[in-house]
Amino acid sequence: MALIGQLVFGALSVAATPPSFLCIRGQVCHINRGHSALATSSYAFGRGPTRPRGNIDVPCFIRDAPRSVSTGSLMDRRYVPLRPWVPGAEEVSATTPQTLDNKRRRVGVACDGHRPKCSNCQGKSFSCEYRDEGDLTRESKELVVEVTRILAQLPEPGRVRVLQELGEESSAWTILSTLRQRAADSRQEQSDASGSIQSSTGDEMEDAFHGWESQNPVAYPDRDSEGTQPDMMRADGTTAEPRKTNSDTTERPASRVSGPEKGSAIGDVTLCDPRLSKLNIRHWTSIDISDELAAKCISLYLQTDHPLLGHFDPELFVSSLISEEHEYCSSLLINAMLYWACQMYSAIDPQTDALATAFCVEAEILWTAERELGHDSTLTLAAAEFLCMGYLGQGRDHAVLRYLAEATDMAGRMGLFSNSSEAQNSNQETRTFPHLTGAAKAAHMYAAWGIFNWLTLMSLFYHQPGMLYPSSPPLIAVPKGPHVDTTETSLVLPAEVVSWVPAYMGDTFPYLCWFWTIVREMTWVYYVGGQTTLGSHGSLAFAEFKFRELLAWTNSLPPQLLSKPYTPHHVQVMHIWFHACVLDLFRPFIGRGHLRYQRLRTFASNTCSPSAICATSTAQLKKLIVNYRLNYESSNVTILWHTALIYVANAILETNPKDKDWYTYLLHCLYGYKSLSHSWRVAKSITRGLLSLTIRKGGMSSEKASQILRDLENNDTHQSPGEIRATFMLDLDRALSEPDTATVEYLANQFEDNVIMERYTNLFDKNPN
């Protein structure tokens, strides 16, 4: 209510009148001020000054009178004797009250403004009456009425929310525009809910309201079509893990993998390339692993993660692997890859988890030998990326940044990035790019874009102190398959056809290269402090420009890369990354008062604001999560998509009041990590951290959180020793101001403390949701 008073007072202040003049006789010289409020109001509403209405009666006795007035003649006059001083009356000064009683106004006697009777009227028989000197202009009255009506018409939750958001706002016009916007949003929501609008008018309003969505159907498909219900609750309301379905009949066989829920044996996994059945793994590693199991692990990686990462040319790699040639395959690369692939396969066969650690040790030995020789190559570059990924998934975060830095420096020395100092000192490698042909050029194209994409992904989704950020995209062309028609789909990056692209790769990788090129500038501005012509971090114009670029990217995707329920899994992950990036793009504006609802200028819709965009992308992420978990068994083995779980969990916990289905989606996120924890140790720490975050935000009691954690850790048969390190961000809201207390590691370690604090204090109490 205090804010309502401030709003009304702000409107009243528009019509404030100037102070009265004091004559040299101590009397108030009155002016017909009917014009003053109007003139002031005209300036306030952006118009020029208006012509005063009525006469201004100002005696010549004002102290600021023109010099032509003779002061001598004034002294010769006989003045009316002043009334004796009355005890309690205030002395007349230059700050005489603006409001005078009507009697004093007529006779021109000084009035001290005392109520209910002024000092000069005390003891008189007539009444002392005042008229309101602060009359509002017509425009001001309309503003007061409009503010009051808007607040009265808003529903209670919306009224409380807008008052809280505008509590610190000092701009009257920002307050008014925000209230008008909320009123429009509220009317539209009521109209949609009632369904009372006729078809023609309703369609027009829907187009106006969701214009920015309807014009970008790839990014924001029809929310009512092909929806998936988030049904994962038992009949008694307790938590349960979502069921799997067998409805995925249209997905390519190469992108389907068997998961532990199916109870599949190792032999049920089909190799993505029949040549892998001829693998002689003893040629490449000293680790005791059978040829069959090694082939299945490599196949699992190639068909699940490689379409998204593309660290090397898959055709050249498999050919050299089987023929035991070392031009496009090496022992270091095989051991580093199996470190990652065995973690993936442990969701199917838990025994491979121990093999993953053994391959890590072997790869470390080979890496040290390579570094002592100072050999830089595309194979060593890919091995560094696998070691970085493997340490991240296994929760050994201390080595992630080291290998990421090694890979980045190596790419610079090889001249893969345009403006790095290493590239300038390696002119020989840079000059050889135009002369590379055939297999050698294909290998370099995959190596350059593979490290660039991974570095950009890490800088966006895993940003933390010490993280590296790419300064430019690669110099070399993007590799593409012969069936990717870039003329019709407007792939803006230079691309060249490679000789052979396996079917399991699909067409995703070239468009991901374009996507990460757009995102790179965002990470450079947001996390490095870079400057652009459109502004720096915190510039809504820059965010709007990048959003436009991202929408143009989605509208250029070919039909096989659209977001549909049963497209290949890497297409689903690509769209997950897109919406997660949109949330990161507008996250800095969500907590910044009026910018949260600031309309984007290049969009026709009045509702296209950071808040609306984030809400829409969150809704899309929810659908993608449910669809991916229910219909894709690869959701159990690849961790590349888990960013969606963190982002959705943060969104539903930040919403107040919470949506009616918030708890269901929170369980989807938690049980998504339970499925991933069969392969990835870091998923256990994230689960614990999410529950800790939920308690801290007042969304769950400590008893319920402890119950869910026990359920999630039940039947956990393989626990790898050692501490789990994870220093990337989990509390995305706090990460903007207090990154040290927003990490996965910090929140996971705070779980027991938060349980105690919630149980015995009211520190985490929130309004009921």
TAKAHU-V942795 format. One line per field, one symbol per residue. ss: DSSP state (@ for helix, = for strand, . for the rest). psi: psi as a letter, one per 30 degrees, with the letter a starting at -180 (. if undefined). burial: I if it has 24 or more other C-alpha atoms within 12 Angstrom, else O. Layout:
ss->???
psi->???
burial->???
This chain:
ss->.@@@@@@@@@@@@.......===....==......@@@@@@@@@.................=........@@@@@.........................=@@@@@@...........@@@........=.......@@@@@@@@@@@@@@@@..@@@@@@@@@@......@@@@@@@@@@@@@@@@@@@@@@@....@@@@@@@@@@@.@@@@..................=.....=.............@@@....@@@...@@@.....@@@@@..@@@.......@@@@@@@@@@@@@@.@@@@....@@@@@@@@@@.......@@@@@@@@@@@@@@@......@@@@@@@@@@@@@@@@@@@@@@....@@@@@@@@@@@@@@@@...@@@@@@@@@@@@@@@@@...=...@@@@..@@@@@@@@@..@@@@@@@@@@@@@@@@@@@@@@@@............=...===.....@@@@.....===.....@@@..@@@@@@@@@@@@@@@@@@@@@...=..=....@@@@@@@@@@@@@@@@...@@@.......@@@@@@@@@@@@@@@@@@@@@@..@@@@@.=.........=@@@@@@@@@@@@@@@@@@@@@@.@@@@......@@@@@@@@@@@@.......@@@@@@@@@@@@@@@.....@@@@@@@@@@@@@@@.....@@@@@@@@@@@@...............=....@@@..@@@.=@@@@@@.@@@@@@@@@@.........
psi->feeeeeeeeeeefegkllllkklfgglkjkkjgffeeeeeeeeeggllklkkklljjjlggkegllffkjfefeffljlkkkklkkkfkkkkafhkkfjkleeeeefgkkkfgkkfkleffkflflljkkljfhkkleeeeeeeeeeeeeeefkleeeeeeeeeegegkfjeeeeeeeeeeeeeeeeeeeeeefgfkleeeeeeeeeeehefeffifeeilkffkhlkkhjgklegflklkklllgfiffkkefgklklfffgkleffkkkfjffffgkjfffflfkjkleeeeeeeeeeeefefeffehfljeeeeeeeeefhlgegkleeeeeeefeeeeeefffejfffeeeeeeeeeeeeeeeeeeeefhkkleeeeeeeeeeeeeeefggifffeeeeeeeeeeeeeffgfkegleeefghfeeeffeffklbeeeeeeeeeefeeeeeeeeefefgklkfkkkkflllfllkkllfgjjfefghjfkkkkklekkleffageeefeeeefeeeeeeeeeeffglklfgaakfjfeeeeeeeeeeeeeeffklefgljlegllefeeeeeeeeeeeeeeefeffeghcffegkkkfgkekfgjleeeeeeeeeeeeeeeeeeeeefjfffffkgfffeeeeeeeeefffkjlllfgeeeeeeeeefefeefffejefeeeeeeeeeeeeeeggfkleeeeeeeeeeefkhjfjjkllkjkjglkejfefffeiffggleeeeefgeeeeeeeeeflgegklkk.
burial->OOIIOIIIOIIIIIIIIIOIIIIOIIIIIIIOIIIIIIIIIOOIOOOOOOOOOOOOOOOOIIOOOOOOOOOOOOOOOOOOOOOOOOOOOOOIOOOIIIIIIIIIIOOIIIIIIIOOIIIIIOOOOOOIOIOOIIIIIOIIIOIIOOIIOIIOOIOOOIIOOIIOIIOOOOOIOOIIIIIIIIIOIIOIOOOOOOOOOOOOOOOOIIOOIIOIIOOIIIIIIOIOOOOIOIIIOOOOOOIOIIIIOOOIOOIIIIIIIIIIIOOOOIOOIIIIIOOIIOIIIOIIIOIOIOOIIIIIIIIIIIIIIIIIIIIIIIIIIIIIIIOOOIOIIIIIIIIIIIIIIIIIIIIIIIIIIIIIIIIIIIIIOIIOOOOOOOOIIIIIIIIIIIIIIIIIIIIIIOIIIOIIIIIIIIIIIIIIIIOIOOIOOIOOIIOOIOOOOOIIIIIIIIIIIIIIIIIIIIIIIIIIOOIIIIIIIIIIIIIIIOIIOIOOOOIIIOIIIIOIIIIIIIIIIIIIIIIIIIIIIIIIIIIIOOOOOOOOIIIIIIIIIIIIIIIIIIIIIIOIIIIIIIIIIIIIIIIIIIIIIIIIIIIIIIIOIIIIIIIIOOIOIIIIIIIIIIIIIIIIIIIIIIIIIIIIIIIIIIIIIIIIIIIIIIIIIIIOOIOOOIIIIIIIIIIIIIIIIIIIIIIIIIIIIIIIIIIIIIIIIIOOIIOIIOOIIOOOOOIIOOOIIIIIIIIIIOIIOOIOIIIIIIIIIIIIOIIOOIOOOOOIOOOOO
